[in-house]
Amino acid sequence: MDEKRTALVTGANKGIGYEIAAGLGALGYRVGVGARDEARREEAVAGLREAGVDAFGVPMDVTDDASVTAAAELIAERYGRLDALVNNAGITGGPAQQPSTADLDVIRTVVETNVIGVVRVTNALLPLLRRAPSPRIVNVSSGVGSLTRQSGPGGETTTGPVAVAYAPSKTFLNAVTLQYVKELAGTNILINCACPGFVATDLNGFRGVRSPQQGAATAIRLATLPDGGPTGGFFEDAGVVPW
């Protein structure tokens, strides 16, 4: 039986996802690069292999049932199990997100990718995770999903961009993660949320102040936690993020 650990990172063809894949590969994981676009996916796989990572492409659109099912079948047929799942794929929905003028279709699209997509992927891969000796699930969230950070101590709204689609989608994702924690209590599956910080990626027009490598660090740590490590937490480099 192949004892090499296998990880799947969604949205891994660029940015934080690519660096998570690179970091896990450097730690000896075989890494599936989940991505919709074939050319970008294969380019990412080639780049990772050049860096010495045992990478393979996983065609995957997290909003499509058939695509996610096929991805799970691909991993099952090749490797029989999954040791780490990093749900990184996400979208912002664009810059214009004032609640009073929101495009409801944009909100639906963001939630479909950032929340329902995570549920779809996690459920499809859970049977393979259960076959692993120390399975880990990491949901890449954001500090803007923290209700504590989005409001002051007296309930006043803090400064920062208004993002009625993106920010609440990450709050929703955090809440969904806790429901999985409840269901998986008593198993060997550890599941946590990771906050990468304000990373310069094309998701934010490269306005971030952290590198993708820095943004990937917490997710890599959570994907490789030792047995007995935390579960049901929300973490960043500096420690725990308040809900």
C-alpha positions, -999 to +999 in steps of 0.1 A: +000+000+000+012+035-009+020+052+024+028+086+009+004+113+021-019+129-004-033+164-002-058+182-024-058+220-026-087+237-044-080+269-064-043+259-064-033+272-098-022+306-085-017+328-055-022+314-020-035+281-032-004+275-053+019+284-024-001+260-001+005+233-026+042+241-028+045+241+009+028+208+014+049+193-014+081+205+003+069+186+034+067+154+013+030+154+004+018+143-030-004+173-040-035+175-061-038+209-079-076+215-080-085+241-107-111+247-133-089+261-161-070+233-178-041+255-191-035+272-158-039+240-139-013+222-160+010+252-159+008+251-121+015+214-120+045+219-142+059+247-120+054+226-089+071+196-104+100+218-115+104+228-078+105+191-068+069+187-058+050+155-065+020+173-081-009+162-102-038+180-118-073+176-106-100+191-129-124+207-105-152+233-105-163+236-069-197+248-081-205+218-102-216+184-087-204+163-115-170+179-116-164+175-079-176+139-080-152+131-108-124+147-088-131+125-058-132+094-081-099+104-096-082+105-062-099+074-051-088+054-081-052+066-080-044+068-043-073+053-023-074+079+004-069+116+011-048+129+040-054+166+038-081+187+021-075+225+018-106+243+006-090+274-008-110+282-039-129+314-035-141+346-053-148+382-041-177+391-063-161+423-074-156+457-057-191+472-058-207+456-027-228+482-009-257+464+007-283+489-005-273+486-042-262+449-041-267+427-071-284+397-056-270+374-082-235+384-072-242+375-036-256+341-047-226+334-069-201+343-041-220+321-016-222+292-041-184+292-045-172+302-011-196+283+011-217+257-008-186+248-029-168+240+003-196+218+015-198+201-019-161+193-020-158+183+017-187+159+014-173+143-018-139+138-002-150+128+033-151+090+025-114+093+013-104+114+043-119+088+067-095+062+052-065+082+062-047+077+096-046+115+105-069+134+081-070+172+082-094+197+066-086+234+063-111+260+052-094+292+040-114+320+055-106+357+061-104+382+089-133+400+073-154+370+083-148+377+119-178+394+134-157+406+163-132+423+140-160+438+119-176+455+149-162+476+178-166+467+215-198+488+217-213+474+185-201+503+164-190+494+128-153+496+123-136+511+093-128+490+062-144+482+028-180+473+026-183+439+010-218+425+014-211+394-007-175+385+003-172+393+040-205+376+050-196+346+029-166+340+051-186+344+082-210+318+068-180+295+060-168+298+096-202+288+109-204+259+085-170+247+097-182+246+132-211+224+122-186+199+106-166+200+139-198+190+158-205+162+134-169+149+133-164+150+170-149+118+183-132+110+149-096+116+140-105+143+115-092+178+126-109+207+108-100+244+112-103+277+095-072+296+083-069+334+079-041+342+054-041+379+061-042+407+035-022+390+008-013+406-025-031+385-051-052+392-082-082+386-059-077+421-045-058+437-074-025+430-056-032+456-030-023+433-001+007+437+021+017+401+026+031+376+001+013+345-011+040+325+007+032+343+040-005+338+034-001+301+029+018+294+061-012+290+085-031+267+061+000+245+057+004+243+095-032+233+100-031+208+072-002+190+089-012+192+125-001+163+148-027+140+163-042+157+193-039+191+176-067+217+177-100+214+159-128+238+155-105+269+156-099+300+135-062+308+132-037+332+117+000+336+120-003+354+153-026+329+169-064+326+173-087+349+153-119+358+172-151+346+157 
